[in-house]
Amino acid sequence: MARELLREIELPVEPRSLLPMRDFLKRAMDEAEIDPTDQRAVVAAIDETLTTSLVGGKREGRRGNIRVTIDINPTRLRLLLHDESEGAELKENPEEGIIQHATHARRELGLSLLRRVMDEVRYVYRRGFQNELEMIKFLPVAETPAAVG
């Protein structure tokens, strides 16, 4: 059974932030005693998600940070990616923009992996206020033996 944990890290929007992000996630999940198989799957899915944002953000000249929050309790692992970088706002219709962005040929694998690994994926966008991706993975609950009587 996982232990409760809440951690947060802020990373600059640049490719070299990938290693500290991976290390941060691994340490947090180790501390919360998340199954190693689940750990690898979550890190791979988040890695795919953040690679697009960090590498693309640097290429697009965005400045600022992405805040990663990991919140674990015995029943679920919740990750929140909050993009605080300048120029991260989507053009036109946000939902349409996200779909176009996510289905671009180079991103299809990452999106597919993210949806396969995480049980819930939500994107919240409000121009100038909020640009967040929330992902939840439900954890197996240890079964208690039935009372004999």
GIPE-V344260 format. One record per residue. N is the residue number from 1. SS is DSSP state (H for helix, E for strand, - for the rest). OMEGA is omega in whole degrees, -180 to 180 (999 if undefined). Layout:
{{N;SS;OMEGA} {N;SS;OMEGA}}
//
This chain:
{{1;-;-178} {2;-;176} {3;-;179} {4;-;-177} {5;E;175} {6;E;-179} {7;E;180} {8;E;177} {9;E;175} {10;E;-177} {11;E;174} {12;E;179} {13;-;177} {14;-;-175} {15;-;-177} {16;-;177} {17;H;-178} {18;H;-179} {19;H;177} {20;H;178} {21;H;179} {22;H;-179} {23;H;179} {24;H;-180} {25;H;-179} {26;H;-180} {27;H;-179} {28;H;-179} {29;H;174} {30;H;-179} {31;H;180} {32;-;178} {33;-;175} {34;-;179} {35;-;-178} {36;H;178} {37;H;177} {38;H;179} {39;H;-178} {40;H;-179} {41;H;-180} {42;H;180} {43;H;179} {44;H;-180} {45;H;-180} {46;H;178} {47;H;178} {48;H;-179} {49;H;-177} {50;H;179} {51;H;179} {52;H;-177} {53;H;-176} {54;H;-180} {55;H;179} {56;H;179} {57;H;178} {58;H;-180} {59;H;-179} {60;-;179} {61;-;178} {62;-;175} {63;-;178} {64;-;-173} {65;E;169} {66;E;179} {67;E;179} {68;E;178} {69;E;175} {70;E;-176} {71;E;-175} {72;E;170} {73;-;-175} {74;-;-177} {75;-;-177} {76;E;174} {77;E;-178} {78;E;176} {79;E;178} {80;E;176} {81;E;-179} {82;E;-178} {83;E;-179} {84;-;-175} {85;-;176} {86;-;177} {87;-;-180} {88;-;-178} {89;-;179} {90;-;176} {91;-;177} {92;-;-178} {93;-;-177} {94;H;-179} {95;H;178} {96;H;-180} {97;H;180} {98;H;180} {99;H;178} {100;H;-179} {101;H;-175} {102;H;-177} {103;H;174} {104;-;-173} {105;H;-177} {106;H;-175} {107;H;-176} {108;H;180} {109;H;-180} {110;H;180} {111;H;179} {112;H;179} {113;H;-180} {114;H;-179} {115;H;180} {116;H;-175} {117;H;-175} {118;-;-179} {119;-;178} {120;E;177} {121;E;180} {122;E;177} {123;E;179} {124;E;-180} {125;E;171} {126;E;-174} {127;-;177} {128;-;-176} {129;-;-169} {130;E;176} {131;E;-172} {132;E;173} {133;E;180} {134;E;-180} {135;E;-179} {136;E;174} {137;E;178} {138;E;-176} {139;-;177} {140;-;180} {141;-;179} {142;-;180} {143;-;176} {144;-;-179} {145;-;179} {146;-;179} {147;-;179} {148;-;-178} {149;-;999}}
//
